[in-house]
Amino acid sequence: MGGMEYFCRQIVIVTKENYMHRCLELARLGGGYTAPNPMVGSVLVYGDRIIGEGYHRQYGQEHAEVNCIRSVRPEDEDLIPQSVLYVSLEPCAHHGKTPPCADLIIRRQIPSVVVGCRDPFPAVNGKGIEKLMAAGVSVELGISEAACIDLNRRFFTFHTKHRPYIVLKWAQSVDGKIASAHRSRVFISNEYSNRLVHRWRSEEASILVGTQTAMTDNPELTVRLWGGPNPVRLVIDLDLKLPPTLQVFDGRVRTLVFNRHRHEETGTVSFYQVADDSSLVQQVLVALHRLKIQSVLVEGGARLLQSFIDEGCWDEARVISNMDLLIGEGLPAPVLKDGRDAGSEKLLADTIRYYRNEAAL
């Protein structure tokens, strides 16, 4: 070719799934701050170029679609009516804390919308899609649907199963014990695992412990080792025998006490009366659903954790095992049933195993 040099340019084909993956990346940035709303991300694409990005940052504030359209630079504003909007969850069609996103899409003359999955919330569920299509907007549904649903599995569980999403967590020795024979507190997990647990707390709406755990460990149940919002503290104290000097009653975080004797929903510490003639687990879940608390991290003790397991009322389990610690005579850890292995990781001597319950009620 007479000394001519040829350069091969790699052609990267960006698919709809790629754009939806970016929506999910953005949506995760709102983790811990959007509940009871879902996490949602959105991108606006002209040709093969993203001209706008946004996500739902915090409950009560603008939704992903609004932030996405607002992010478009002034020189690209005239491209909006020729672009495709990708959003991980169906745009809303009702007036809540903010105006309907479907109306904004129509008003900005966006001709095509690609939606990850439908919104199960009754005020939306299909209505946003119907409004867009009635206005002549082309709507494609179901791109990366499984991943979009999984991201908001707490939100979906709450609205389809009418109960909070349940995450079980405990730490155990290599010989399967969670406490010594005298039930005295034993520090099982290391400082890195403890920090991870505090991150988990920041991702859930509430955290639940039983009477013995509250009495023996005197936990704060906060996210002091991690940035983010503190979960609502839930305590089982059927006979109201826990002293008010415990840290869970310090008034810094909203606390709910489930008991047999008193019902009072005032102040930072509220009391919820339960009955003896039905499942305590079910009564707690009904109360949390009524209070619009979408998820709960159950941290102990063993008896309470086993109650959730035995009733089939759990969605995820996270078990931290200290492979260097041998307790011997002690309190046995809960026995998990119906758990599908969902992976593991190691933090020094701690092995963390994750499980999903595909048979969850």
MOHU-V542350 format. One record per backbone hydrogen bond with DSSP energy under -1.0 kcal/mol. NH is the residue of the N-H (numbers start at 1). CO is the residue of the C=O. E is the energy in kcal/mol with one decimal. If there is no record, write none. Layout:
[[NH CO E] [NH CO E]]
This chain:
[[4 1 -1.4] [19 15 -1.7] [20 16 -2.2] [21 17 -2.5] [22 18 -1.8] [23 19 -1.8] [24 20 -2.1] [25 21 -2.1] [26 22 -2.3] [27 23 -2.6] [28 24 -2.0] [29 26 -1.4] [30 27 -2.0] [31 28 -1.9] [33 30 -2.2] [37 34 -2.4] [42 54 -2.6] [43 86 -1.9] [44 52 -2.6] [45 84 -3.1] [46 49 -3.0] [49 46 -2.3] [51 44 -2.7] [52 44 -1.3] [54 42 -2.2] [56 40 -2.2] [59 33 -2.4] [61 58 -2.3] [67 63 -2.1] [68 64 -2.5] [69 65 -2.4] [70 66 -2.4] [71 67 -1.1] [72 69 -1.1] [76 73 -2.1] [77 74 -1.1] [79 76 -2.0] [80 77 -1.4] [82 79 -1.9] [83 80 -1.7] [84 45 -2.9] [85 112 -2.6] [86 43 -3.3] [87 114 -2.5] [88 41 -2.2] [90 117 -2.0] [96 98 -2.0] [102 92 -2.4] [104 100 -1.1] [105 101 -2.3] [106 102 -2.1] [107 103 -2.7] [108 104 -2.3] [109 106 -1.4] [110 105 -2.0] [113 138 -3.1] [114 85 -3.0] [115 140 -3.4] [116 87 -2.2] [124 121 -2.5] [125 121 -1.7] [127 124 -4.1] [130 126 -2.3] [131 127 -2.3] [132 128 -2.0] [133 129 -2.6] [134 130 -2.4] [135 131 -1.1] [136 133 -1.6] [137 132 -2.5] [138 111 -2.7] [140 113 -2.4] [142 115 -1.4] [143 115 -1.3] [145 142 -1.1] [148 144 -2.1] [149 145 -2.5] [150 146 -2.4] [151 147 -2.0] [152 148 -1.0] [153 150 -1.6] [156 152 -2.7] [157 153 -2.4] [158 154 -2.3] [159 155 -1.8] [160 156 -2.2] [161 157 -2.6] [165 294 -3.1] [167 296 -2.7] [168 316 -3.0] [169 298 -2.3] [170 318 -1.7] [172 320 -3.1] [173 177 -2.6] [174 325 -2.6] [176 173 -2.0] [178 331 -2.9] [180 184 -1.1] [183 180 -2.0] [194 190 -2.4] [195 191 -1.7] [196 192 -1.8] [197 193 -2.4] [198 194 -1.8] [199 195 -1.6] [200 196 -2.3] [201 197 -2.3] [202 198 -1.7] [203 200 -1.0] [204 201 -1.3] [207 232 -2.5] [208 297 -2.6] [209 234 -1.9] [210 300 -1.5] [214 210 -2.1] [215 211 -2.4] [216 212 -3.1] [217 213 -2.2] [226 223 -2.5] [232 205 -2.7] [233 254 -2.8] [234 207 -3.1] [235 256 -2.6] [236 209 -2.1] [237 258 -2.7] [240 237 -1.7] [246 243 -1.6] [249 246 -1.6] [250 247 -1.7] [255 268 -3.5] [256 233 -3.1] [257 270 -2.8] [258 235 -2.7] [259 272 -2.7] [260 238 -2.6] [264 271 -2.5] [270 255 -2.9] [271 264 -3.3] [272 257 -3.3] [274 259 -3.0] [283 279 -2.0] [284 280 -2.4] [285 281 -2.2] [286 282 -2.4] [287 283 -2.1] [288 284 -2.4] [289 285 -2.2] [290 286 -2.3] [291 287 -1.8] [292 289 -1.4] [293 288 -2.8] [296 165 -2.6] [297 206 -2.2] [298 167 -3.1] [299 208 -2.5] [305 301 -2.6] [306 302 -2.6] [307 303 -1.7] [308 304 -1.6] [309 305 -2.0] [310 306 -3.2] [311 307 -1.6] [312 309 -1.5] [313 308 -2.1] [314 312 -1.0] [315 166 -2.6] [316 166 -2.0] [317 355 -1.9] [318 168 -2.5] [319 353 -2.5] [320 170 -2.6] [321 351 -2.9] [322 172 -2.4] [323 349 -2.5] [325 322 -1.2] [331 179 -1.7] [333 176 -2.4] [340 356 -3.5] [342 354 -3.2] [345 352 -1.9] [347 350 -2.9] [350 347 -2.2] [351 321 -2.7] [352 345 -3.3] [353 319 -2.6] [354 343 -2.9] [355 317 -2.4] [356 340 -2.1] [357 315 -2.2] [360 357 -1.3] [361 312 -1.7]]
